[in-house]
Amino acid sequence: MLLWFLPLFLVLIMIGLPVVFALLASPFALIMLEGDTRNVVAGLYRNLYNGMDSFPLMALPFFMLAGEIMNRGGITLRLVEFAQAFMGHLRGGLAHVNILSSMLFAGLSGSAVADTSAIGSTMIPAMEKNGYTRKFAAAITAASSVIGPIIPPSGIMIIYAYVMGESVASLFLAGIVPGIMVGVGLMVMVRLMADRYDLPKAERIVTKNQTITPIEYWVSFALVRINLAGLLMALYAGLSGLVGLSSINEAGDKVHNLNLWIVFGLLLVAAHFMLMGYRKRVTHDFRMVCKKAIAPLQTPIIILGGILVGVFTPTEASAVAVAYALIVSFFVLRSMKLKDLGEVLTRSALATSAVLLLVGAAVAFKTVVSLSYAPQILSDYILSLSENPLMLLFLINILLFIVGMFLDAGPAIIILGPILGPIFVDLGVHPVHFAIIMSVNLTVGLATPPMGLVLFVASTVSGERVETIAKAILPFLAVEILVIFLITYIPAISMTVPYLAGFLGCGPEVGFSACISPPPGIN
């Protein structure tokens, strides 16, 4: 009888019961009907609590808090101005700015809902004033906001790593290229639509008469040079062996002939002269817009850089992101005051509690799933459909896309991840690869009718009806679906970055192809 928990859950969702209560009510009702009332409530409560009591999940509230601090500190407007300075000259410029702003904001919050709310409240009125229809502005905002959970940091990837025991760092790195692909694909679609829908003509927008405090000026001055020198340093480390400046010792470690600190100092000087040469080619206002965006955009660099170097874990990185956001907002930008902190903490606490309750309820729901033997039944059914892994991946993408229409990404991952993940790992799909397929697919579901959450947020922000936005978003959804299938059938798209960073758990001697697509049953 427990097999009826899923239909009952769907019925409860369709009649409007909040997801967290539907996740708890459906297994509770069925267990009660079977007469097994002993410790039912205690068992569900215990699973609910244990689902939230996890060290890796602590990264979620910290990343949300960092995003709230940055948003409250006026960071969103700075990112939009920065995007306008770079993309405003293209046809349909503000639509491109909207997409680029979402890509930049993704590195701060990792939340599609936060992206829709923050970027939408700024960009939708601006686009409407510039000649775009409100439904188009709301649609492109909702479509681009799904980039938030794909480009790291990502809340749903933290949840997936927690449920499936994967490395958060490897999932973060695997999401970089797919997130960029979604953004670039949306920009291409905007350009294709520009002439047909007579989108406003190109106009470079650079905010005039920018002002910047001395401390922000010098912080930006130093950060941009350190970042460029760090990029040059990475290139040097990668190419040093080819030019004879490094060698491999008997222990298999790379040994550099030159002191790396001296090399970095020289590259820092080189970076300074490169930037001084570039500044002569741009206007003063353009430089100021860029300088005002440097400090906020350092957040994802600190997070990923610290994880890659091994300075801190992803959970510790989230706490560092909060500390950096506070320092930037209070002392560098001076855009927040102490009285603003109470509201920021309240908003992040409410958002975090909603997510963690969903996670806890989904873990309790997952326990009933395992007791019902549904994973084994579904596994046998999926494998009976076809013996071709490529066909099974196609079918599972369709399933995930449909699930994403009705269920939030977090609960869907917790419920379906333990069922579907082992099946495809046994078929030879790398666990990190399947994690990205599942995460991106369910994330796109946030913008998919009829129950896509960001559609309702975009409707609230814009004042446009959900049905109208749903029609306007269809061309952009087609692009995102295409990216999903590219990610599915070309593993190198998502797996190259974590492989090069050494986060896939296999050495160079294994070979790239064997590492990203191991034989069936290896993982």
Summary of the structure (lengths in Angstrom):
residues: 523
radius of gyration: 24.0
end to end distance: 33.5
largest distance: 78.8
contacts: 1820
relative contact order: 0.14
helix: 75%
strand: 1%
